[in-house]
Amino acid sequence: MNTWMDTREKVFAYIREHHMLQAGDRVVAGVSGGADSVCLLFLLLEWQKEVPTDIAVVHVDHGIRAEAGEDARYVEQLCEERGIPFFLTRAEVRNRARMEKISEEEAGRRTRYEAFEKAAKEWGATKIAVAHNSNDRSETQLFHLFRGSGIRGLASIMPVRDRIIRPLLCLERWEIEKFLQQRGIVYCKDATNEEDDYTRNRIRHHILPYAEENIVKGCVAHMNQTAELLAETEEYLELQTAEAVKRCIRSIKAPGSALQPDVSSQGQPERGDLYCCGVFSVVASCDP
């Protein structure tokens, strides 16, 4: 039987695997009050028992739902009871979407990350923790696939990006809900998550369940394994590209190099010209 302690250890192992947190980190956590983010907060508090870590919480009221104020009060109460610094941002996401000619989803995402960065700067945070899970990663992967994407897009949501960390990316939604149930932790429910107004919701409600029931069991886990492999591939290619660029530069700068451009009768070469020369030389000198 999967217990909340199993979930705890699974997340801790994932944090260590991806070097998300170290002793002394100051972490700003985005907490909406929903199951995912409440689970994130309580698992960070568990981590804090073992590794010295400071935690603050950011809550964003998007100005869309009438009951959003209740969510904010619930999160603030969680923080007050545990002595956690609490930052509240109120925004008008629909107005922003209209002004910037973007979707409400994108407007909300931009608003949240701006709030996280602002609180992190004010509080001196070293990390920003958000509560994406394995299902979110699969939904994003499918969305990118349908739209057309390369390796980076198909790797979907990354465990770590700069100082943003996603400790719950190793958990499926049912594991999160079971953790909260076993701990007796209540959370808020966002009615908009049950609607089909947003593209991700349609993937969540119709495509992934159909794949799970009619194509292959465990499709979310399988898709996340693929995303991890693609993320590793992308990281490897980035490292190899960076090394190739260094070799290009060294070759171009080498005294007497045939790659040194003849500028005696021409103007100063463009940086792109030098880069192309270096790339072609590296490619030509590589073993097949």
Helices and strands as residue ranges (DSSP letters): H 4-17, E 26-30, H 35-50, E 54-61, H 68-82, E 86-90, H 93-100, H 104-123, E 127-129, H 134-147, H 151-154, E 160-161, E 164-165, G 167-170, H 173-183, G 191-194, H 199-202, I 203-207, H 208-214, H 219-253, H 271-285
